[in-house]
Amino acid sequence: MRVLIVDDHTLVRAGLARLLQGFGGIDVCAEASRAEEALELALIHRPDIVLMDLSLPGRSGIEAMGSIHAELPSVRVLIMSMHDDTQHVRSALERGAAGFVVKDAAPLELELALRTAVAGEVFLSPRLSSRMMAPLFGRPRSAGIDALSNRQRQILDMIGRGLSSKEIGVELGISVKTVETHRARMMEVLGCRRANELVLFAARQGGDPT
């Protein structure tokens, strides 16, 4: 998977590039700081995915996405932002974004977003998708542990008992990668920004959440 990173902050681009290079099978082919540069580099490098910041100097990431799609319709564009209001998310999706990721998401969530996008599907950070879907069902959004699936509650209980991802995978008969994906989603749902916050939350629950 070839990825073009577009962000106007040099340190953010450097951090994202280093993070993405650590994911298996992902190559950062170029970096851009402006919408115009993003289009130029996309035409040169033909990436599979453009990881695009929503806020750019001059033109927004959504406008830049439109220019890229006009020239390279097969390129997938994943929007990232510090803003998580539904208006920005809806606008990005309506204009053809392959997903929307909040910048404070866990690294595993970003990897999942990229792999989902390159597979031709649309990815939304969990807290965004639950917020946008709630009105469709006419009920308030679930919060806290009630928003977790039964499998995630199982894993949360095991985390609280001090088991590692490898040990959890062995006990449940699933891969370590699957466990880590569940952990990333739980962190988003529960509002945990760091892995140790999830561990502390799990420890406080006690007993069997199922």
N, C-alpha and C positions, 0 to 999 in steps of 0.2 A: 504494500500500500504506500503510494507516494503522496506526501502531504505538504501543502503550501501553507505556511503560517502567516497570518496578516494581523498585526497589532502595532500601534504606534509607539509603544513603550519598549525600548531596547532590552531592558532586563526581563520583561515579561516574555518577549520572544525567545530570549536565551534560555529562560527557565522551561518554557514549553518544549523547545527543541531538545533539550537534555532529557526531559521527561519522556517525550515520544520516542526518542532513540532507544530508550530502555524497554520499550514494548516490542515483543517479537514480531518480525515481519513488517515493521513500519519504518519508513525512511522519510526524513524531512528533506525535500528536494530544493526548497528555497524559502526565503523570508521576505516579507514586504511590510512597509510601514504606512502606506497610503493606498487609497482605492485605485488610483491610476497605475501605481507600481504593481499592485496585485494582479491587474488585468495583463500587464506586460509580461510578468513572470509566469502567469498561468499559460499564456500563449507559447512561451518558450519551453517550459518544463512539462506541460500537460499533466498536472497532478491528478490523482484519483479523487482527492478530497482537498478542499480549501477550508482551513480552520480560521474563521473570520471573526474579528472583534466587531461588536455592534457599533461602537463609537470610534470613528476615525476622523482625522482632520479633513475638513471640507465636505466630503461625501460620506454618508453613513455606510456601514457594512452591508445593509440591505440593498442600498443603491449599487454598491460595488458588486454584489451578488448578481444583480440584474444584468450588469455589463458583461460579467463572466459567462452567464448562461446564454446571453445573446451570441457570443462567439464560440463557446464550448458547452453546448447543452447537456453533454453527458457527465460533466464534472459535478460532483456533489459538494454542496457548501454547508458546513456546519457552523452555525452562529454561536458565539460565546459572549457573555456580558455579565457585568456586575448587577445589572438591572434585571429583575425577574417579574416585572408586571405583565399581566396577560395581554395588554395592548401590543407591546413589543413582540411578544412570542407569537401572537396571532398574525401580526403583520409579516413577520419573517416566514412563517409557514405558508401563508397565502401566496407569497411571492416565490415559493419553491425551495425553501430551505430544507435540508435533509435532517434538521434537528436544531435544538436550542439547549445549550449547556450553560449553567451558571459558573462563574469563574471560581467560586469557592467550593466547587464540587470535589469529591475525593478523586485522586488520580485514577483509580480503577473505573470510576464512572466515565471519565473522559475516554479511557481506552474502549469501554463498552460502547460509548457514543460513536466513536470512529468506526468500529467494526460493524455496528448496526447500520450506519450510514453507507458504508461501502458495499453492504449486502443489499442495498436498494430500499431499505426501510427507513422510517422516521423515528428519531430518538428525542425524547424530552426528559429533562431531569425529573426524577420522581415527584419532587415537591411542586413542580410546575404542572405536570400532568394531572395530579390529584386536584389541584386548584382549578384547572380548566374544566375537568370532567364533572366536578361536583354540581354545578348548576344544571347540567343535563339530566341529572337524576333527582333534582329537586330536594336534595338533602345536604346538610352541612358536611364539610370535608372531615374525614376521620383524622384523628390526631393521636400522637403518641403510640404506645404499644398496640392499641386497637387497630392501627393501620397496617400492622405487619401480617404477613401470611403465616399459616401454621408452621411451614418449614422455617421461616425466619425466626419465629418464636422458639423453635427447637434449637436453632443455632445460637440465639441470644442466651438461652439457658446454659448451653455448653460453654459459651464465652464466659459467662458468670461463674462457671465452675473451674475456670482456668485452663480450658482445653485450647490448644493451638489450632490453626486452620487445618493443618495436616491431620491432627487427631480427630477433628470434627468430620473431615472428609472420610476417614477410615470408618468411623462409627456409623455414619449415615450412608456410606456407599456411594459418595459423590466425589468429584474431583476437587482438588484444592482451588482451582480456578473458579469453580462454581461457588464454593464457600466464600471466596474473596468478593465475588460479584454480589452475593447476598449481603455481605458486610457493608459494601459500598452503598447499596440501596437502603439498608437499615440506617446508616449514618445520615443519609439525606432525609429519610422519613422522620427520624428522631431528633434531627437538628444537631447532630454531632459533627463538629468540624475536624476533629482529630480522632485517631484510632483509640487513644487512651480514654477519651470521653465515652466511647461506646462500651469499653471494658468496664468503666465505673458505673455506667447506667445498668449494664447487665448484672453487675455484682449487687447493686442496690435492689434489683428486682427480687432476687432470692427465689428459691423453690423452682417449680416447673411452670413456665409461662403458658404451656399448652393445657 
